[in-house]
Amino acid sequence: MGGPPRTAVKAVLAPLTGVLARFALSTIRQPAEALLARADARNVLDEAWQAETLSGCALLTTDEPPLDEWPGLRVVSAFDPVLTLNVLGRSRGGMLVASAPLVLDLDHLDRVVFSEDARLVAFATRRGQR
């Protein structure tokens, strides 16, 4: 009775809001690389992030949402390189920590994350959405 279960269990939690924000370096690669090449890139990103006045944390996931299972789900991609680099650079694992130091290593930035946090959805929809 103390061993592992014999039946595989898979749990999937449906989004509560019906809208997910998507942040990906691949979406903004050219403008992001141009920004990162600037000598003042860290200052530009830090100043923009402070202006957002985001506090606390936001949950993130790297799992692609199963759109066929949730037909009403809408995914909004962020196309603002400053915002996207800040989200990717300040997230650790499955959490965006607003006060986290910025990591600008391409190995850390080159990924895709999703969030249904209303603050991040608002960021993605107001800035450069397509």
N, C-alpha and C positions, 0 to 999 in steps of 0.2 A: 504493500500500500504506500510505501514511502518513495517509490521510484517515479520516474517521469511518466506522464500520461501516455497512453497508447494511441490516442486519437489526436491528430493535429488540430489545433485550435487557431483560427485566424479571426482577429477582431479588427473591424474597420469603423472608425467614427466618422459619421457624415458631418460636413461643415454646418455650423449653426446659422450662418448668415446668407449662404447662397452665393457669396462672392469671395474669391481668393485673389490675393495680390501675388504676382510672380516677379521675382528679382533674379536676373541672370546676367552674368558677364557677357555671354555670347550675344545677347540682345543689343548691347551697347559697346561692343569691343573696340571699334575704331575711335569713337570719342573718348572712351575710357583710357585707352593707351595714350592718346594725345594729352589728356589731363595728367596721367601718371608720369609722363615724361617731363612735365614742368617742374622747375625747382621748388615752387611754392605749392605743390599739389596737396601736401598734408595740411597746410594752413587753409587753403581754399575749402577742403573737405571739412575740417574742424569748424570753421566759421559757419558754413552752411548748416552743419549738424546742430550747432548751438542755437541757430535761428529757428530750428524746428521745435525747440522746447519739449522734445519727447523725454519722458521720464519713465523709470521702471524697466520692465521687460516685456517682450512679445514672443509668443511661441512661434516657431518656424518648423517646417517639415521639408524634407528633400524628396518625399514621395510624390510622384506624378499623380494628380487626382484622376480617379476613374470616371471620366466624363460620361461614359456609356451607362454607368450605374446611377449617376446623379444628373439627369438631363437638364435640370433647372440651374445647375451650377455654372457660374460665369467666372472665367479667369481673366484678370486684368494685368497685363504686363507693364512694368515700369520702364520707360524709355529715357528717363533723366539720368545721365551718367553720374552726376554728383550724388543724387539720392541713392542710386543702386550701389555705387561703391561704398557709401556710408553704411548701408544695411548689410552688405556682404562683409565688409571689413570690420564691423563691430559685433557680428554674430559669432557665437561659440556653440558648436554642436547644434542643438535644436532651439537655441534661445538667442534672441537679439537683446543685448544688454545696452541700454541707452548710454550709460556712462563708461562702457568698455573702451579701452584704448583702440585706436584704429590700426588694423593690420593691412599692409598694402602689398603683401607677398602674393604674386600671381597664383601660386599653388593654393592659397587660401581663398582667393577671390573667384577662381574659375569654377563656379558651380551654379546650381539653380536652387533657390529656396522659395517656398510658398508660405503665405500667412493669411489667416482670416481675421487678424487683429484689425479692428475698425480704423485705427490710426494709420496703419500701413496701407490699407486699402485706399484710404483718403489720399495719402501721399502719392500712390501709384496712379490714381485716377485724375488728380489735379495737375500732374506734371508730365507732359509728353506722352500721354496714352495714345495707342493706336488700336 
